[in-house]
Amino acid sequence: MTQETQEEAEAFPSLTEEQIARLVPLTTERDLHDGEILWEAGDRNRSLYVIVKGELEILSGTNHVVTVHRPGAFTGDVDLLSGRPVVVRARALGAARVLELPAAKLRSMVQTDAELSEIFLRAFMMRRLILMKQGGQNVLVIGSRHCAGTLALREFLTRNSQPHAYIDVEEDPAIQETLDRFAVGIGDIPVLICRGTQVLRKPTIEEVARCLGLDTLNETVVRDLVIIGAGPAGLSAAVYAASEGLDVLVIEARSPGGQAGSSSRIENYLGFPTGITGLALASNAFVQAEKFGAEFAVARTVVRLDCGRPYRVDLGAGTVVQARAIIIASGVRYRKPDIPNLSDYEGIGVYYGATPMEAVLCKGEEAIVVGGANSAGQAAVFLSGVCRRVTMMVRGPGLSQSMSRYLIRRIEETPNITLNTGTRIVALEGNGRLERVTWRDGSEATTTSDIGHVFLMTGADPNTAWLQDCVRLDDKGYVKTGSDLDAAALAEARWPFSRPPGIFETSRPGVFAIGDVRAGSVKRVAAAVGEGSVCVQLVHKTLAESVT
Ligand SMILES: Cc1cc2nc3c(=O)[nH]c(=O)nc-3n(C[C@H](O)[C@H](O)[C@H](O)COP(=O)(O)OP(=O)(O)OC[C@H]3O[C@@H](n4cnc5c(N)ncnc54)[C@H](O)[C@@H]3O)c2cc1C
């Protein structure tokens, strides 16, 4: 069996008679006439249909047939769990009969019937993978490989599992015809055509999320828990909190996965002996959290936390959500080294992550990786598989103090990776994209080389500016928790209880900090995930506690 047919078989399984019989009490039977539309792309919370008689076709964009469901098969995709707008449409092919299972009933059923839950979840995830590979017809991006905005846009769509077709103006001269059809000039790229109708020129990720319905949230309810940040720490907390019955909303400024989502391969995370891409880890965790009922709003940035109870999370432009407990999981952001013109080349030669998307851009060419920590080592090893040569540049005398032994060995054993110690980049040049890099070594000698790709992995600072004076931070801006808060800090913060703050609890009761943003945290995926699970136990306690 080829990989493609294997994927098709996993994506479109048939239910047994016994499995269908288990679903019958939750469903209603419906007869469909030829051509009857069950749902359109963009609808939300549609039902799941099990085909009893006849056929149902699933179409994307302008009637491209994704699959035809026959008796025993069932409809559905990850959107059924999340309530996000659906990306395909469904139509009866001839007269048909189906069993209709409403989305709300499906969501509670997957939490109780382990066998059906596994069949549905695996099928939904495989279907989304197939749609992503097919490119989908619902969203079209027209851009250029030499345009930073194009890379950012495609990364956002990919990391949010949004199928999209892509046309590169450098490779497809006929594209001007499509652009003319929408009265779009070449200077407007990247252009995103949303559901075949709405044309977004140079859109921000917030505009794209709005168009695709990824950013919706309900402001009227007071949540048990709001989690800020959907990196590994926030995703883990969402899985545990939602699975334990809490009403959880996760707010994410960009895409689920955080820093880990930009990793080409995580090799030290328990249970994945051959490693797992950051994208796969993040999208599995995202679906898992949604399966348990966690809600997500992406491309939404928290600008302020108001520290009166219930806590008020301010998303700017008048949008506020309230919660009885808060988890801060906002992680860190890449530090930008002091190199003149750096921002001119971001996304067009200078990158802060090394995923297959960036790798395509430097295939067969030379690349520089700056940094001496694990993220830099991983990037160098990954890029050595696609680039002709990779030069690692570190300021210090070597890698041994900052990098795991297994990565150092891998680097030493890879013939097309060179390590330059005591070295720093001093100039970047190029016309419209990065073309030349100059660096200075320990002897102060400078070298200039025609290299068009630089990956910067040079450490990070905490994302805590939005917290202002709500919780105590350390001198580097990381959030202090638990025993890091001494009596003076607690008195200053007017800590209201006789008990001290719990582990991961900040100077505000019921406000927790986990993962990389927490002072003293171990900057690892497993640590962030572990803190997320432990923290939820403390959230339960705080919800039962009242302020004296
Ligand atoms: C390239 C790379 C490779 C790595 N490889 C490994 C590895 O192999 N093994 C390993 O163990 N670790 C690895 N790490 C480290 C690991 O990824 C981090 O330790 C981990 O991601 C920390 O998780 P987190 O959830 O605490 O924070 P983050 O991953 O930083 O996630 C924080 C999230 O919060 C969001 N956010 C920030 N501010 C706001 C706001 N105001 N409002 C809303 N959302 C906000 C951000 O957009 C982000 O998505 C790697 C890191 C990088 C960069």
The ligand as an SDF file (V2000), in Angstrom:
LIG
                    3D

 53 58  0  0  0  0  0  0  0  0999 V2000
   13.5460   26.7050   17.0710 C   0  0  0  0  0  0  0  0  0  0  0  0
   13.3250   26.1420   18.4460 C   0  0  0  0  0  0  0  0  0  0  0  0
   13.5780   24.7960   18.6940 C   0  0  0  0  0  0  0  0  0  0  0  0
   13.3680   24.2510   19.9740 C   0  0  0  0  0  0  0  0  0  0  0  0
   13.6020   22.9170   20.1740 N   0  0  0  0  0  0  0  0  0  0  0  0
   13.3620   22.3490   21.3810 C   0  0  0  0  0  0  0  0  0  0  0  0
   13.5620   20.9580   21.5900 C   0  0  0  0  0  0  0  0  0  0  0  0
   13.9800   20.2320   20.6960 O   0  0  0  0  0  0  0  0  0  0  0  0
   13.2750   20.4520   22.8000 N   0  0  0  0  0  0  0  0  0  0  0  0
   12.8030   21.2100   23.8180 C   0  0  0  0  0  0  0  0  0  0  0  0
   12.5080   20.6580   24.8720 O   0  0  0  0  0  0  0  0  0  0  0  0
   12.6100   22.5460   23.6570 N   0  0  0  0  0  0  0  0  0  0  0  0
   12.8870   23.1310   22.4670 C   0  0  0  0  0  0  0  0  0  0  0  0
   12.7130   24.4910   22.2820 N   0  0  0  0  0  0  0  0  0  0  0  0
   12.2240   25.2900   23.4230 C   0  0  0  0  0  0  0  0  0  0  0  0
   10.6920   25.1270   23.5500 C   0  0  0  0  0  0  0  0  0  0  0  0
   10.0870   25.3060   22.2950 O   0  0  0  0  0  0  0  0  0  0  0  0
   10.1380   26.0930   24.5730 C   0  0  0  0  0  0  0  0  0  0  0  0
   10.7210   25.8210   25.8190 O   0  0  0  0  0  0  0  0  0  0  0  0
    8.6170   25.9720   24.6830 C   0  0  0  0  0  0  0  0  0  0  0  0
    8.0010   26.2490   23.4430 O   0  0  0  0  0  0  0  0  0  0  0  0
    8.0630   26.9060   25.7510 C   0  0  0  0  0  0  0  0  0  0  0  0
    6.6790   26.8040   25.7310 O   0  0  0  0  0  0  0  0  0  0  0  0
    5.7220   27.9480   26.3220 P   0  0  0  0  0  0  0  0  0  0  0  0
    4.3340   27.4750   26.0440 O   0  0  0  0  0  0  0  0  0  0  0  0
    6.1150   28.2610   27.6960 O   0  0  0  0  0  0  0  0  0  0  0  0
    6.0390   29.2700   25.4880 O   0  0  0  0  0  0  0  0  0  0  0  0
    6.0660   29.6000   23.8990 P   0  0  0  0  0  0  0  0  0  0  0  0
    6.3700   28.3690   23.1160 O   0  0  0  0  0  0  0  0  0  0  0  0
    6.9780   30.7560   23.7840 O   0  0  0  0  0  0  0  0  0  0  0  0
    4.5720   30.0300   23.5810 O   0  0  0  0  0  0  0  0  0  0  0  0
    4.0260   31.2380   24.0630 C   0  0  0  0  0  0  0  0  0  0  0  0
    2.8190   31.6220   23.2130 C   0  0  0  0  0  0  0  0  0  0  0  0
    2.1860   32.7560   23.7920 O   0  0  0  0  0  0  0  0  0  0  0  0
    1.7700   33.6560   22.7570 C   0  0  0  0  0  0  0  0  0  0  0  0
    1.6850   35.0190   23.3200 N   0  0  0  0  0  0  0  0  0  0  0  0
    2.6930   35.7990   23.7610 C   0  0  0  0  0  0  0  0  0  0  0  0
    2.2160   36.9770   24.2210 N   0  0  0  0  0  0  0  0  0  0  0  0
    0.8690   36.9500   24.0650 C   0  0  0  0  0  0  0  0  0  0  0  0
   -0.1950   37.8750   24.3450 C   0  0  0  0  0  0  0  0  0  0  0  0
    0.0480   39.0810   24.9100 N   0  0  0  0  0  0  0  0  0  0  0  0
   -1.4740   37.5190   24.0270 N   0  0  0  0  0  0  0  0  0  0  0  0
   -1.7410   36.3010   23.4690 C   0  0  0  0  0  0  0  0  0  0  0  0
   -0.7590   35.3730   23.1930 N   0  0  0  0  0  0  0  0  0  0  0  0
    0.5240   35.6970   23.5000 C   0  0  0  0  0  0  0  0  0  0  0  0
    2.8810   33.5310   21.7200 C   0  0  0  0  0  0  0  0  0  0  0  0
    2.4230   33.9420   20.4280 O   0  0  0  0  0  0  0  0  0  0  0  0
    3.1940   32.0270   21.7890 C   0  0  0  0  0  0  0  0  0  0  0  0
    2.4260   31.2790   20.8690 O   0  0  0  0  0  0  0  0  0  0  0  0
   12.9170   25.0730   21.0240 C   0  0  0  0  0  0  0  0  0  0  0  0
   12.6850   26.4420   20.7870 C   0  0  0  0  0  0  0  0  0  0  0  0
   12.8900   26.9720   19.5170 C   0  0  0  0  0  0  0  0  0  0  0  0
   12.6270   28.4510   19.2720 C   0  0  0  0  0  0  0  0  0  0  0  0
  1  2  1  0
  2  3  1  0
  2 52  2  0
  3  4  2  0
  4  5  1  0
  4 50  1  0
  5  6  2  0
  6  7  1  0
  6 13  1  0
  7  8  2  0
  7  9  1  0
  9 10  1  0
 10 11  2  0
 10 12  1  0
 12 13  2  0
 13 14  1  0
 14 15  1  0
 14 50  1  0
 15 16  1  0
 16 17  1  0
 16 18  1  0
 18 19  1  0
 18 20  1  0
 20 21  1  0
 20 22  1  0
 22 23  1  0
 23 24  1  0
 24 25  2  0
 24 26  1  0
 24 27  1  0
 27 28  1  0
 28 29  2  0
 28 30  1  0
 28 31  1  0
 31 32  1  0
 32 33  1  0
 33 34  1  0
 33 48  1  0
 34 35  1  0
 35 36  1  0
 35 46  1  0
 36 37  1  0
 36 45  1  0
 37 38  2  0
 38 39  1  0
 39 40  1  0
 39 45  2  0
 40 41  1  0
 40 42  2  0
 42 43  1  0
 43 44  2  0
 44 45  1  0
 46 47  1  0
 46 48  1  0
 48 49  1  0
 50 51  2  0
 51 52  1  0
 52 53  1  0
M  END
$$$$
